[in-house]
């Protein structure tokens, strides 16, 4: 289960749609500045969360991550692959 799905399941977020989350915090979803959190107008915006959420509660979700893996039978060569990893918080 990915982070937005998990946060929605725990009733922390009101939507599990990443696009809806971005629309709620970015002033221009097509702007690179907004997407990277560098926009002066919206960089401090945060998604609306349920006020009853207890911050000390631990959970886990899946996340895509690019990692360098060594090639078998090679002299130190690596290849970048994308893996799903479990993330705990």
PDB file as gemmi writes it, atoms N, CA and C in Angstrom:
CRYST1    1.000    1.000    1.000  90.00  90.00  90.00 P 1                      
ATOM      1  N   UNK A   1       0.848  -1.165   0.000  1.00  0.00           N  
ATOM      2  CA  UNK A   1       0.000   0.000   0.000  1.00  0.00           C  
ATOM      3  C   UNK A   1       0.904   1.242   0.000  1.00  0.00           C  
ATOM      4  N   UNK A   2       0.617   2.185  -0.882  1.00  0.00           N  
ATOM      5  CA  UNK A   2       1.449   3.369  -1.004  1.00  0.00           C  
ATOM      6  C   UNK A   2       1.035   4.440   0.002  1.00  0.00           C  
ATOM      7  N   UNK A   3       1.886   5.429   0.185  1.00  0.00           N  
ATOM      8  CA  UNK A   3       1.731   6.388   1.271  1.00  0.00           C  
ATOM      9  C   UNK A   3       0.372   7.094   1.251  1.00  0.00           C  
ATOM     10  N   UNK A   4      -0.047   7.610   0.105  1.00  0.00           N  
ATOM     11  CA  UNK A   4      -1.327   8.321   0.076  1.00  0.00           C  
ATOM     12  C   UNK A   4      -2.478   7.372   0.392  1.00  0.00           C  
ATOM     13  N   UNK A   5      -2.419   6.133  -0.097  1.00  0.00           N  
ATOM     14  CA  UNK A   5      -3.459   5.150   0.219  1.00  0.00           C  
ATOM     15  C   UNK A   5      -3.493   4.848   1.712  1.00  0.00           C  
ATOM     16  N   UNK A   6      -2.312   4.673   2.299  1.00  0.00           N  
ATOM     17  CA  UNK A   6      -2.233   4.342   3.725  1.00  0.00           C  
ATOM     18  C   UNK A   6      -2.741   5.490   4.597  1.00  0.00           C  
ATOM     19  N   UNK A   7      -2.342   6.717   4.263  1.00  0.00           N  
ATOM     20  CA  UNK A   7      -2.795   7.875   5.039  1.00  0.00           C  
ATOM     21  C   UNK A   7      -4.303   8.069   4.914  1.00  0.00           C  
ATOM     22  N   UNK A   8      -4.853   7.737   3.739  1.00  0.00           N  
ATOM     23  CA  UNK A   8      -6.306   7.801   3.558  1.00  0.00           C  
ATOM     24  C   UNK A   8      -6.989   6.700   4.369  1.00  0.00           C  
ATOM     25  N   UNK A   9      -6.433   5.499   4.343  1.00  0.00           N  
ATOM     26  CA  UNK A   9      -6.993   4.380   5.093  1.00  0.00           C  
ATOM     27  C   UNK A   9      -7.019   4.669   6.594  1.00  0.00           C  
ATOM     28  N   UNK A  10      -5.983   5.334   7.088  1.00  0.00           N  
ATOM     29  CA  UNK A  10      -5.915   5.700   8.495  1.00  0.00           C  
ATOM     30  C   UNK A  10      -6.768   6.924   8.826  1.00  0.00           C  
ATOM     31  N   UNK A  11      -7.459   7.469   7.822  1.00  0.00           N  
ATOM     32  CA  UNK A  11      -8.328   8.639   7.958  1.00  0.00           C  
ATOM     33  C   UNK A  11      -7.556   9.896   8.375  1.00  0.00           C  
ATOM     34  N   UNK A  12      -6.300   9.958   7.920  1.00  0.00           N  
ATOM     35  CA  UNK A  12      -5.490  11.149   8.164  1.00  0.00           C  
ATOM     36  C   UNK A  12      -5.727  12.161   7.050  1.00  0.00           C  
ATOM     37  N   UNK A  13      -5.751  11.663   5.797  1.00  0.00           N  
ATOM     38  CA  UNK A  13      -6.046  12.506   4.639  1.00  0.00           C  
ATOM     39  C   UNK A  13      -7.486  12.276   4.203  1.00  0.00           C  
ATOM     40  N   UNK A  14      -8.056  13.279   3.541  1.00  0.00           N  
ATOM     41  CA  UNK A  14      -9.433  13.190   3.078  1.00  0.00           C  
ATOM     42  C   UNK A  14      -9.540  12.613   1.676  1.00  0.00           C  
ATOM     43  N   UNK A  15      -8.412  12.401   1.000  1.00  0.00           N  
ATOM     44  CA  UNK A  15      -8.384  11.808  -0.334  1.00  0.00           C  
ATOM     45  C   UNK A  15      -7.123  10.964  -0.472  1.00  0.00           C  
ATOM     46  N   UNK A  16      -7.170   9.937  -1.318  1.00  0.00           N  
ATOM     47  CA  UNK A  16      -5.956   9.168  -1.586  1.00  0.00           C  
ATOM     48  C   UNK A  16      -5.385   9.516  -2.958  1.00  0.00           C  
ATOM     49  N   UNK A  17      -6.036  10.416  -3.658  1.00  0.00           N  
ATOM     50  CA  UNK A  17      -5.586  10.831  -4.982  1.00  0.00           C  
ATOM     51  C   UNK A  17      -4.429  11.832  -4.852  1.00  0.00           C  
ATOM     52  N   UNK A  18      -3.295  11.456  -5.399  1.00  0.00           N  
ATOM     53  CA  UNK A  18      -2.122  12.340  -5.355  1.00  0.00           C  
ATOM     54  C   UNK A  18      -2.406  13.622  -6.133  1.00  0.00           C  
ATOM     55  N   UNK A  19      -3.156  13.507  -7.220  1.00  0.00           N  
ATOM     56  CA  UNK A  19      -3.494  14.685  -8.021  1.00  0.00           C  
ATOM     57  C   UNK A  19      -4.352  15.661  -7.213  1.00  0.00           C  
ATOM     58  N   UNK A  20      -5.323  15.130  -6.460  1.00  0.00           N  
ATOM     59  CA  UNK A  20      -6.156  15.998  -5.619  1.00  0.00           C  
ATOM     60  C   UNK A  20      -5.330  16.656  -4.516  1.00  0.00           C  
ATOM     61  N   UNK A  21      -4.387  15.906  -3.947  1.00  0.00           N  
ATOM     62  CA  UNK A  21      -3.502  16.485  -2.920  1.00  0.00           C  
ATOM     63  C   UNK A  21      -2.677  17.626  -3.505  1.00  0.00           C  
ATOM     64  N   UNK A  22      -2.115  17.401  -4.707  1.00  0.00           N  
ATOM     65  CA  UNK A  22      -1.304  18.444  -5.355  1.00  0.00           C  
ATOM     66  C   UNK A  22      -2.151  19.660  -5.685  1.00  0.00           C  
ATOM     67  N   UNK A  23      -3.364  19.431  -6.189  1.00  0.00           N  
ATOM     68  CA  UNK A  23      -4.249  20.564  -6.509  1.00  0.00           C  
ATOM     69  C   UNK A  23      -4.588  21.376  -5.267  1.00  0.00           C  
ATOM     70  N   UNK A  24      -4.651  20.724  -4.109  1.00  0.00           N  
ATOM     71  CA  UNK A  24      -4.989  21.421  -2.877  1.00  0.00           C  
ATOM     72  C   UNK A  24      -3.857  22.229  -2.279  1.00  0.00           C  
ATOM     73  N   UNK A  25      -2.605  21.943  -2.662  1.00  0.00           N  
ATOM     74  CA  UNK A  25      -1.495  22.682  -2.057  1.00  0.00           C  
ATOM     75  C   UNK A  25      -0.685  23.502  -3.059  1.00  0.00           C  
ATOM     76  N   UNK A  26      -0.765  23.180  -4.342  1.00  0.00           N  
ATOM     77  CA  UNK A  26      -0.015  23.929  -5.362  1.00  0.00           C  
ATOM     78  C   UNK A  26      -0.894  25.010  -5.964  1.00  0.00           C  
ATOM     79  N   UNK A  27      -0.322  26.193  -6.150  1.00  0.00           N  
ATOM     80  CA  UNK A  27      -1.103  27.254  -6.786  1.00  0.00           C  
ATOM     81  C   UNK A  27      -1.143  27.055  -8.300  1.00  0.00           C  
ATOM     82  N   UNK A  28      -0.162  26.334  -8.871  1.00  0.00           N  
ATOM     83  CA  UNK A  28      -0.143  26.029 -10.301  1.00  0.00           C  
ATOM     84  C   UNK A  28       0.420  24.628 -10.484  1.00  0.00           C  
ATOM     85  N   UNK A  29      -0.434  23.620 -10.680  1.00  0.00           N  
ATOM     86  CA  UNK A  29       0.051  22.244 -10.776  1.00  0.00           C  
ATOM     87  C   UNK A  29       0.953  21.987 -11.987  1.00  0.00           C  
ATOM     88  N   UNK A  30       0.984  22.901 -12.940  1.00  0.00           N  
ATOM     89  CA  UNK A  30       1.842  22.739 -14.111  1.00  0.00           C  
ATOM     90  C   UNK A  30       3.210  23.422 -13.936  1.00  0.00           C  
ATOM     91  N   UNK A  31       3.417  24.077 -12.817  1.00  0.00           N  
ATOM     92  CA  UNK A  31       4.655  24.816 -12.568  1.00  0.00           C  
ATOM     93  C   UNK A  31       5.681  23.933 -11.865  1.00  0.00           C  
ATOM     94  N   UNK A  32       6.903  23.921 -12.373  1.00  0.00           N  
ATOM     95  CA  UNK A  32       7.987  23.152 -11.742  1.00  0.00           C  
ATOM     96  C   UNK A  32       8.306  23.717 -10.355  1.00  0.00           C  
ATOM     97  N   UNK A  33       8.261  25.029 -10.203  1.00  0.00           N  
ATOM     98  CA  UNK A  33       8.522  25.647  -8.895  1.00  0.00           C  
ATOM     99  C   UNK A  33       7.548  25.128  -7.846  1.00  0.00           C  
ATOM    100  N   UNK A  34       6.271  25.029  -8.202  1.00  0.00           N  
ATOM    101  CA  UNK A  34       5.259  24.529  -7.266  1.00  0.00           C  
ATOM    102  C   UNK A  34       5.486  23.046  -6.972  1.00  0.00           C  
ATOM    103  N   UNK A  35       5.766  22.287  -8.008  1.00  0.00           N  
ATOM    104  CA  UNK A  35       5.933  20.841  -7.845  1.00  0.00           C  
ATOM    105  C   UNK A  35       7.120  20.506  -6.948  1.00  0.00           C  
ATOM    106  N   UNK A  36       8.156  21.311  -6.978  1.00  0.00           N  
ATOM    107  CA  UNK A  36       9.347  21.060  -6.170  1.00  0.00           C  
ATOM    108  C   UNK A  36       9.347  21.818  -4.846  1.00  0.00           C  
ATOM    109  N   UNK A  37       8.259  22.522  -4.540  1.00  0.00           N  
ATOM    110  CA  UNK A  37       8.156  23.238  -3.279  1.00  0.00           C  
ATOM    111  C   UNK A  37       8.976  24.505  -3.220  1.00  0.00           C  
ATOM    112  N   UNK A  38       9.294  25.082  -4.387  1.00  0.00           N  
ATOM    113  CA  UNK A  38      10.114  26.295  -4.431  1.00  0.00           C  
ATOM    114  C   UNK A  38       9.309  27.560  -4.705  1.00  0.00           C  
ATOM    115  N   UNK A  39       8.016  27.432  -4.897  1.00  0.00           N  
ATOM    116  CA  UNK A  39       7.159  28.581  -5.192  1.00  0.00           C  
ATOM    117  C   UNK A  39       6.957  29.395  -3.916  1.00  0.00           C  
ATOM    118  N   UNK A  40       7.180  30.696  -3.998  1.00  0.00           N  
ATOM    119  CA  UNK A  40       7.026  31.573  -2.829  1.00  0.00           C  
ATOM    120  C   UNK A  40       5.567  31.699  -2.393  1.00  0.00           C  
ATOM    121  N   UNK A  41       4.623  31.494  -3.322  1.00  0.00           N  
ATOM    122  CA  UNK A  41       3.203  31.649  -2.990  1.00  0.00           C  
ATOM    123  C   UNK A  41       2.621  30.439  -2.273  1.00  0.00           C  
ATOM    124  N   UNK A  42       3.127  29.232  -2.570  1.00  0.00           N  
ATOM    125  CA  UNK A  42       2.468  28.055  -2.005  1.00  0.00           C  
ATOM    126  C   UNK A  42       3.413  27.075  -1.305  1.00  0.00           C  
ATOM    127  N   UNK A  43       4.668  27.432  -1.119  1.00  0.00           N  
ATOM    128  CA  UNK A  43       5.607  26.463  -0.553  1.00  0.00           C  
ATOM    129  C   UNK A  43       5.319  26.100   0.905  1.00  0.00           C  
ATOM    130  N   UNK A  44       4.560  26.916   1.599  1.00  0.00           N  
ATOM    131  CA  UNK A  44       4.231  26.613   2.992  1.00  0.00           C  
ATOM    132  C   UNK A  44       2.870  25.937   3.141  1.00  0.00           C  
ATOM    133  N   UNK A  45       2.179  25.695   2.021  1.00  0.00           N  
ATOM    134  CA  UNK A  45       0.884  25.026   2.084  1.00  0.00           C  
ATOM    135  C   UNK A  45       1.073  23.552   2.447  1.00  0.00           C  
ATOM    136  N   UNK A  46       0.154  23.023   3.210  1.00  0.00           N  
ATOM    137  CA  UNK A  46       0.171  21.607   3.589  1.00  0.00           C  
ATOM    138  C   UNK A  46      -1.208  21.023   3.317  1.00  0.00           C  
ATOM    139  N   UNK A  47      -1.285  19.719   3.053  1.00  0.00           N  
ATOM    140  CA  UNK A  47      -2.600  19.131   2.821  1.00  0.00           C  
ATOM    141  C   UNK A  47      -3.452  19.163   4.088  1.00  0.00           C  
ATOM    142  N   UNK A  48      -4.742  19.220   3.905  1.00  0.00           N  
ATOM    143  CA  UNK A  48      -5.673  19.197   5.035  1.00  0.00           C  
ATOM    144  C   UNK A  48      -5.665  17.803   5.644  1.00  0.00           C  
ATOM    145  N   UNK A  49      -5.469  17.737   6.953  1.00  0.00           N  
ATOM    146  CA  UNK A  49      -5.432  16.452   7.645  1.00  0.00           C  
ATOM    147  C   UNK A  49      -6.506  16.415   8.723  1.00  0.00           C  
ATOM    148  N   UNK A  50      -6.873  15.199   9.100  1.00  0.00           N  
ATOM    149  CA  UNK A  50      -7.856  15.007  10.163  1.00  0.00           C  
ATOM    150  C   UNK A  50      -7.247  15.446  11.490  1.00  0.00           C  
ATOM    151  N   UNK A  51      -7.929  16.268  12.215  1.00  0.00           N  
ATOM    152  CA  UNK A  51      -7.415  16.806  13.478  1.00  0.00           C  
ATOM    153  C   UNK A  51      -7.318  15.747  14.580  1.00  0.00           C  
ATOM    154  N   UNK A  52      -8.022  14.611  14.433  1.00  0.00           N  
ATOM    155  CA  UNK A  52      -8.002  13.571  15.451  1.00  0.00           C  
ATOM    156  C   UNK A  52      -6.832  12.616  15.322  1.00  0.00           C  
ATOM    157  N   UNK A  53      -5.947  12.855  14.367  1.00  0.00           N  
ATOM    158  CA  UNK A  53      -4.802  11.973  14.142  1.00  0.00           C  
ATOM    159  C   UNK A  53      -3.796  12.077  15.283  1.00  0.00           C  
ATOM    160  N   UNK A  54      -3.381  10.930  15.806  1.00  0.00           N  
ATOM    161  CA  UNK A  54      -2.368  10.899  16.862  1.00  0.00           C  
ATOM    162  C   UNK A  54      -1.001  10.749  16.226  1.00  0.00           C  
ATOM    163  N   UNK A  55      -0.130  11.729  16.389  1.00  0.00           N  
ATOM    164  CA  UNK A  55       1.152  11.746  15.703  1.00  0.00           C  
ATOM    165  C   UNK A  55       2.109  10.660  16.153  1.00  0.00           C  
ATOM    166  N   UNK A  56       1.940  10.094  17.325  1.00  0.00           N  
ATOM    167  CA  UNK A  56       2.856   9.078  17.804  1.00  0.00           C  
ATOM    168  C   UNK A  56       2.578   7.694  17.246  1.00  0.00           C  
ATOM    169  N   UNK A  57       1.491   7.528  16.515  1.00  0.00           N  
ATOM    170  CA  UNK A  57       1.104   6.226  15.993  1.00  0.00           C  
ATOM    171  C   UNK A  57       2.012   5.806  14.837  1.00  0.00           C  
ATOM    172  N   UNK A  58       2.589   4.601  14.918  1.00  0.00           N  
ATOM    173  CA  UNK A  58       3.488   4.103  13.875  1.00  0.00           C  
ATOM    174  C   UNK A  58       2.681   3.389  12.795  1.00  0.00           C  
ATOM    175  N   UNK A  59       3.140   3.498  11.550  1.00  0.00           N  
ATOM    176  CA  UNK A  59       2.521   2.807  10.428  1.00  0.00           C  
ATOM    177  C   UNK A  59       3.581   2.504   9.387  1.00  0.00           C  
ATOM    178  N   UNK A  60       3.205   1.794   8.337  1.00  0.00           N  
ATOM    179  CA  UNK A  60       4.144   1.504   7.263  1.00  0.00           C  
ATOM    180  C   UNK A  60       3.423   1.581   5.928  1.00  0.00           C  
ATOM    181  N   UNK A  61       4.182   1.838   4.866  1.00  0.00           N  
ATOM    182  CA  UNK A  61       3.642   1.924   3.521  1.00  0.00           C  
ATOM    183  C   UNK A  61       4.740   1.536   2.537  1.00  0.00           C  
ATOM    184  N   UNK A  62       4.397   1.483   1.258  1.00  0.00           N  
ATOM    185  CA  UNK A  62       5.367   1.168   0.221  1.00  0.00           C  
ATOM    186  C   UNK A  62       5.758   2.434  -0.516  1.00  0.00           C  
ATOM    187  N   UNK A  63       6.988   2.450  -1.026  1.00  0.00           N  
ATOM    188  CA  UNK A  63       7.499   3.605  -1.757  1.00  0.00           C  
ATOM    189  C   UNK A  63       8.391   3.096  -2.874  1.00  0.00           C  
ATOM    190  N   UNK A  64       8.306   3.741  -4.048  1.00  0.00           N  
ATOM    191  CA  UNK A  64       9.216   3.425  -5.136  1.00  0.00           C  
ATOM    192  C   UNK A  64      10.555   4.100  -4.855  1.00  0.00           C  
ATOM    193  N   UNK A  65      11.657   3.382  -5.072  1.00  0.00           N  
ATOM    194  CA  UNK A  65      12.984   3.944  -4.852  1.00  0.00           C  
ATOM    195  C   UNK A  65      13.944   3.393  -5.901  1.00  0.00           C  
ATOM    196  N   UNK A  66      14.774   4.262  -6.475  1.00  0.00           N  
ATOM    197  CA  UNK A  66      15.785   3.841  -7.432  1.00  0.00           C  
ATOM    198  C   UNK A  66      17.068   3.540  -6.669  1.00  0.00           C  
ATOM    199  N   UNK A  67      17.585   2.337  -6.864  1.00  0.00           N  
ATOM    200  CA  UNK A  67      18.796   1.911  -6.158  1.00  0.00           C  
ATOM    201  C   UNK A  67      19.805   1.351  -7.158  1.00  0.00           C  
ATOM    202  N   UNK A  68      21.080   1.468  -6.823  1.00  0.00           N  
ATOM    203  CA  UNK A  68      22.153   0.898  -7.647  1.00  0.00           C  
ATOM    204  C   UNK A  68      22.428  -0.519  -7.163  1.00  0.00           C  
ATOM    205  N   UNK A  69      22.320  -1.475  -8.074  1.00  0.00           N  
ATOM    206  CA  UNK A  69      22.582  -2.876  -7.753  1.00  0.00           C  
ATOM    207  C   UNK A  69      23.814  -3.328  -8.523  1.00  0.00           C  
ATOM    208  N   UNK A  70      24.692  -4.098  -7.881  1.00  0.00           N  
ATOM    209  CA  UNK A  70      25.864  -4.607  -8.609  1.00  0.00           C  
ATOM    210  C   UNK A  70      25.442  -5.652  -9.636  1.00  0.00           C  
ATOM    211  N   UNK A  71      26.089  -5.605 -10.793  1.00  0.00           N  
ATOM    212  CA  UNK A  71      25.840  -6.625 -11.808  1.00  0.00           C  
ATOM    213  C   UNK A  71      26.555  -7.907 -11.425  1.00  0.00           C  
ATOM    214  N   UNK A  72      25.912  -9.040 -11.610  1.00  0.00           N  
ATOM    215  CA  UNK A  72      26.587 -10.301 -11.289  1.00  0.00           C  
ATOM    216  C   UNK A  72      27.771 -10.525 -12.233  1.00  0.00           C  
ATOM    217  N   UNK A  73      28.829 -11.079 -11.702  1.00  0.00           N  
ATOM    218  CA  UNK A  73      30.034 -11.400 -12.487  1.00  0.00           C  
ATOM    219  C   UNK A  73      30.630 -10.190 -13.190  1.00  0.00           C  
ATOM    220  N   UNK A  74      30.584  -9.026 -12.542  1.00  0.00           N  
ATOM    221  CA  UNK A  74      31.186  -7.831 -13.135  1.00  0.00           C  
ATOM    222  C   UNK A  74      32.227  -7.274 -12.180  1.00  0.00           C  
ATOM    223  N   UNK A  75      33.047  -6.430 -12.691  1.00  0.00           N  
ATOM    224  CA  UNK A  75      34.104  -5.842 -11.863  1.00  0.00           C  
ATOM    225  C   UNK A  75      33.647  -4.482 -11.331  1.00  0.00           C  
ATOM    226  N   UNK A  76      32.660  -4.506 -10.430  1.00  0.00           N  
ATOM    227  CA  UNK A  76      32.199  -3.279  -9.792  1.00  0.00           C  
ATOM    228  C   UNK A  76      31.152  -2.507 -10.564  1.00  0.00           C  
ATOM    229  N   UNK A  77      30.698  -3.001 -11.711  1.00  0.00           N  
ATOM    230  CA  UNK A  77      29.673  -2.287 -12.464  1.00  0.00           C  
ATOM    231  C   UNK A  77      28.332  -2.418 -11.751  1.00  0.00           C  
ATOM    232  N   UNK A  78      27.535  -1.353 -11.842  1.00  0.00           N  
ATOM    233  CA  UNK A  78      26.213  -1.355 -11.225  1.00  0.00           C  
ATOM    234  C   UNK A  78      25.162  -0.965 -12.252  1.00  0.00           C  
ATOM    235  N   UNK A  79      23.930  -1.269 -11.931  1.00  0.00           N  
ATOM    236  CA  UNK A  79      22.800  -0.872 -12.761  1.00  0.00           C  
ATOM    237  C   UNK A  79      21.743  -0.278 -11.825  1.00  0.00           C  
ATOM    238  N   UNK A  80      21.099   0.788 -12.275  1.00  0.00           N  
ATOM    239  CA  UNK A  80      20.035   1.411 -11.476  1.00  0.00           C  
ATOM    240  C   UNK A  80      18.727   0.692 -11.751  1.00  0.00           C  
ATOM    241  N   UNK A  81      18.062   0.259 -10.692  1.00  0.00           N  
ATOM    242  CA  UNK A  81      16.763  -0.376 -10.815  1.00  0.00           C  
ATOM    243  C   UNK A  81      15.792   0.296  -9.850  1.00  0.00           C  
ATOM    244  N   UNK A  82      14.512   0.194 -10.167  1.00  0.00           N  
ATOM    245  CA  UNK A  82      13.475   0.762  -9.309  1.00  0.00           C  
ATOM    246  C   UNK A  82      12.819  -0.370  -8.541  1.00  0.00           C  
ATOM    247  N   UNK A  83      12.754  -0.210  -7.216  1.00  0.00           N  
ATOM    248  CA  UNK A  83      12.186  -1.223  -6.339  1.00  0.00           C  
ATOM    249  C   UNK A  83      11.103  -0.604  -5.474  1.00  0.00           C  
ATOM    250  N   UNK A  84      10.176  -1.452  -5.047  1.00  0.00           N  
ATOM    251  CA  UNK A  84       9.219  -1.050  -4.025  1.00  0.00           C  
ATOM    252  C   UNK A  84       9.839  -1.404  -2.680  1.00  0.00           C  
ATOM    253  N   UNK A  85       9.951  -0.427  -1.817  1.00  0.00           N  
ATOM    254  CA  UNK A  85      10.498  -0.690  -0.488  1.00  0.00           C  
ATOM    255  C   UNK A  85       9.446  -0.367   0.565  1.00  0.00           C  
ATOM    256  N   UNK A  86       9.530  -1.045   1.686  1.00  0.00           N  
ATOM    257  CA  UNK A  86       8.615  -0.775   2.778  1.00  0.00           C  
ATOM    258  C   UNK A  86       9.195   0.342   3.635  1.00  0.00           C  
ATOM    259  N   UNK A  87       8.374   1.321   3.904  1.00  0.00           N  
ATOM    260  CA  UNK A  87       8.799   2.474   4.687  1.00  0.00           C  
ATOM    261  C   UNK A  87       7.999   2.502   5.980  1.00  0.00           C  
ATOM    262  N   UNK A  88       8.680   2.602   7.105  1.00  0.00           N  
ATOM    263  CA  UNK A  88       8.024   2.653   8.410  1.00  0.00           C  
ATOM    264  C   UNK A  88       8.149   4.066   8.973  1.00  0.00           C  
ATOM    265  N   UNK A  89       7.095   4.500   9.620  1.00  0.00           N  
ATOM    266  CA  UNK A  89       7.167   5.810  10.275  1.00  0.00           C  
ATOM    267  C   UNK A  89       6.310   5.812  11.516  1.00  0.00           C  
TER     268      UNK A  89                                                      
END                                                                             
